[in-house]
């Protein structure tokens, strides 16, 4: 089954404790992105990748890191999480600029 | 920079009736994609319909259709014969077709309620 998976689905952590949210797709897509969703703000792009080893900033990259060492994986790293990073996070992938397929979301709470 | 505006935070419709959700966008690019996504309470993002800017014909998918007005930069979604399962948040999104970037911009969403 073609899908984008994210782990964990739910995470509660404390300020400053490094964490990684994994994202994996099995559709051999070149493009991958991370978004955060906050009430009243819609989805905002954090980072995107157009190919292996190629990443670029979206609209809200501060406080986040990404890497793309393999085509199928695109982890999101929060090296020192803060409460303002409490949000719902989505990973998505696509074949070039065609339709994006979204993962199920990760609900992150930073205390 | 591109922007996407959904001016209706909430809409409601009676079952079997028709409703139209509005979306306007701003861009200086001539080639791009536009999307409508549905987000039910499960939070999963589900593609409803897509439109390629260079195609003048409005996209349709069963009960869902768009009114794409490129000159006016308007991209509204019409849902016909509304069903209870259509109740969700709906997001309009813009995606550049430029080869050197993959920025995708979402609107703030419209919450659709469907009444029996």
Contacts between the chains, C-beta under 8 A, distances in Angstrom:
chain1	res1	chain2	res2	distance
A	31	B	102	5.4
A	33	B	102	6.8
A	33	B	104	6.6
A	35	B	106	7.8
A	40	B	108	6.2
A	41	B	108	6.2
A	42	B	6	7.9
A	42	B	91	6.0
A	42	B	106	4.2
A	42	B	107	5.6
A	42	B	108	4.3
A	42	B	109	5.3
A	43	B	45	7.9
A	43	B	91	6.7
A	43	B	93	7.8
A	43	B	106	4.3
A	44	B	106	7.2
A	45	B	103	6.4
A	45	B	104	5.7
A	45	B	105	7.6
A	48	B	102	4.6
A	48	B	103	7.3
A	48	B	104	7.7
A	50	B	102	5.5
A	56	B	101	7.2
A	56	B	102	7.6
A	58	B	103	6.6
A	59	B	103	7.6
A	59	B	105	7.8
A	88	B	43	6.7
A	90	B	45	6.4
A	92	B	45	7.6
A	97	B	33	6.2
A	97	B	95	5.7
A	97	B	96	7.2
A	97	B	97	5.6
A	97	B	102	6.6
A	98	B	33	7.7
A	99	B	35	7.1
A	99	B	47	5.5
A	99	B	50	5.8
A	100	B	35	7.9
A	100	B	47	7.8
A	100	B	95	7.9
A	100	B	104	7.0
A	102	B	44	7.0
A	102	B	45	3.8
A	104	B	43	7.3
A	104	B	44	6.0
A	105	B	43	4.9
A	105	B	44	7.4
